[in-house]
């Protein structure tokens, strides 16, 4: 599905913009999948994995950055 590949590339670019902020706190993020129903699955790692604020980071930081770049995305979840 070529359209999904283009969306995945745009999501990856959005993640590249937020990655330095996560890395500055000792964490990181990886794109796991973009599903056909336009759900983005990511994995937080390093200091972000298991952090009490990880869901806030995911929703307020990562999800908002992705939605700004790729408004077609429905939601972002932790894998």
C-alpha positions in Angstrom: 0.0 0.0 0.0 1.9 3.0 -1.3 -0.2 5.6 0.5 0.6 4.0 3.8 4.3 4.0 3.0 4.1 7.8 2.3 2.3 8.3 5.6 4.8 6.2 7.5 7.6 8.3 6.0 5.9 11.5 7.2 5.4 10.1 10.6 9.1 9.2 10.8 10.0 12.8 9.9 7.8 14.0 12.7 9.5 11.7 15.1 12.9 13.0 14.0 11.7 16.4 15.2 10.8 15.2 18.7 13.6 12.7 19.1 16.3 15.2 20.3 14.0 16.3 23.1 13.6 12.8 24.3 17.3 12.0 23.9 18.2 15.1 26.0 16.4 13.4 28.9 18.1 10.0 28.2 15.2 8.5 26.3 14.3 7.7 22.7 11.4 6.6 20.5 11.1 4.1 17.7 8.3 3.8 15.1 6.9 0.3 15.3 4.0 0.4 12.8 1.4 2.5 11.0 -1.7 0.4 10.8 -4.3 0.5 8.0 -6.7 2.2 10.3 -4.1 5.0 10.7 -2.9 4.2 14.2 0.7 4.9 14.9 2.5 2.4 17.2 5.7 3.6 18.9 8.0 2.3 21.5 9.6 4.6 24.1 13.0 3.5 25.3 15.8 4.5 27.7 14.7 6.8 30.4 11.3 7.2 28.8 10.5 3.5 29.2 8.6 3.1 32.4 8.8 6.8 33.3 5.7 8.0 35.2 5.3 10.8 32.7 5.7 8.6 29.6 2.0 8.6 28.7 1.9 12.4 29.1 5.0 12.6 26.8 3.3 10.3 24.4 0.0 12.2 24.2 1.1 15.8 24.7 4.4 15.7 22.9 4.7 12.9 20.4 1.1 12.6 19.4 0.7 16.3 18.9 3.9 16.5 16.8 2.7 13.7 14.6 -0.8 15.1 14.2 0.7 18.5 13.2 2.7 16.8 10.4 0.3 14.0 9.5 -3.3 15.1 10.3 -4.8 11.9 8.8 -3.4 9.9 11.8 -6.2 8.8 14.2 -4.2 8.0 17.3 -0.7 7.2 18.7 -0.3 4.3 21.0 2.6 2.8 22.9 3.5 -0.7 21.6 
